[in-house]
């Protein structure tokens, strides 16, 4: 392998590492990593299959090429096909003539119309546990080699980091949302008259936001805003908040201050500045 080619491969690996450390967009990271994989291996296409924790099946998380969308409809059991075998036994494979290998899963080609000739496939480990497989398909020139295997193993390490980072971020975000919802519902319990109001506002807001085709970040801010829009009621006295009957002018002024109370509470949280 010539010196210039090695430098380009190293540059690609460094770029993938930099992307993983600088972005929280899980899909972008995985897609660009698989695109890097096909360049590194000089392969026609590449794919990342992840294990479904509930069923144990493999599903195509990312698949490049014009048949990628069709492949996402296919699921493999552990042990089924070359990818399933790698997921079950945790061993890497180089197969330069898949038609002669009894493990080859012909149904995927039949469904997608793609013709698989050769494959290099490695397990993706996270904390000594297999979470998926990474594969490059159809070497453009020649056969897949041990050098190719080394490259895809290096990328598999990066993919594992990206998958775990995305999971941690998702879990943390959902914990935050759940906490915010619990706080909102706790405040709502003070006022039985508006029971379920916060959840309804959130549902309607998200429907409208999606209809308006808002960006992902804007939708998340909208969701949080809907959850927390009545948080200021914590500053409204019970004799006003729970009064039976119409509020007088003075009481109405006090009630109408709850957005100001909410803004003051949330204003101390830097991460909610856009909310």
Secondary structure, DSSP 8 states (H G I E B T S, - for coil): --HHHHHHHHHHHHHHHHHHHH---HHHHHHHHHHHHHHHHTEEEEEEEEE-TTT--EEEEEE-STTHHHHTT-EE-TTSHHHHHHHHH---EEES-GGG-TT--HHHHHHH------EEEEEEEETTEEEEEEEEEEESSS---HHHHHHHHHHHHHHHHHHHHHHHHHHHHHHHHHHHHHHHHHHHTT-GGGTTHHHHHHHHHHHHHHHTT--HHHHHHHHHHHHHTTGGGGGS-HHHHT-SS---HHHHHHHTTHHHHHHHHHTT-GGGTT-
